[in-house]
Amino acid sequence: MTKVKICGLKNPTDIKCINTLSPDFAGFVMFFEKSHRNISVQTAQELLALLDKNIKSVAVTVSPTEEQLEQIHTLGFDYVQIHGKISEKLLSECKTPVIRAINVSGIESIGDIENLDNVKGILFDSAVPGSGKSFDWSMLEKLPKNKKMLFLAGGLTADNVAKAVAQVRPFAVDVSSGVELADKSGKDFELVRAFIENARNSK
Ligand SMILES: O=C(O)c1ccccc1NCC(=O)[C@H](O)[C@H](O)COP(=O)(O)O
């Protein structure tokens, strides 16, 4: 069954929704103030304490510093999702298991990260993360899927997720914008419910 990651959680109401609907992964944007989904270290600590322990927690970052990665490790996240740039040294020394995010134009670079033991997953996203924009999934059809967890992100919704799963066959699908309330204050329970149901029922 395709796994599901709901990203951009930012308040206790979101956590209540997630704990009720039980996706496999829950994402929290950190150290990226440009995003309306960014949360502080203190909020992350509070939300992690509320999160059902059966759901894997993911700190979502852009070009994180060594100190930020240390804070994420101390907070006890299950994974850190890394967008943007990071040195090979910092990546290989990261204590928290890594989901490396790359935009579709970076597909050629998979080879470099595929051999790092602490990189457990690769997340394919559109050019601007969290933008709700999709990309040409056919680019991923021929990728080997047995080495790392392959996450598909970018513009997914309850309406297109089954088609995406059928075409790409990812380990997991990842959504943020497509399950957000219209005023962007958090997640929409019904949209999250429908997304998880359609992703898990897809063949
Ligand atoms: O959500 C953000 O604002 C964000 C900012 C910086 C880095 C990552 C960010 N989000 C990551 C995600 O929400 C997902 O991994 C993915 O991009 C899905 O986004 P969406 O297209 O909105 O469903």
The ligand as an ORCA input file, in Angstrom:
! r2SCAN-3c Opt
* xyz 0 1
  O       5.792     23.989      2.501
  C       6.671     24.839      2.417
  O       6.436     26.046      2.479
  C       8.088     24.408      2.211
  C       9.070     25.356      2.236
  C      10.373     24.994      2.048
  C      10.721     23.688      1.841
  C       9.748     22.718      1.799
  C       8.441     23.071      1.976
  N       7.452     22.136      1.904
  C       7.679     20.802      1.572
  C       6.384     20.165      1.292
  O       5.362     20.636      1.700
  C       6.329     18.940      0.521
  O       7.474     18.191      0.676
  C       6.058     19.173     -0.928
  O       6.797     20.242     -1.395
  C       4.600     19.245     -1.258
  O       4.146     20.510     -1.437
  P       2.785     20.829     -2.213
  O       3.104     20.990     -3.650
  O       2.340     22.094     -1.574
  O       1.825     19.715     -1.961
*
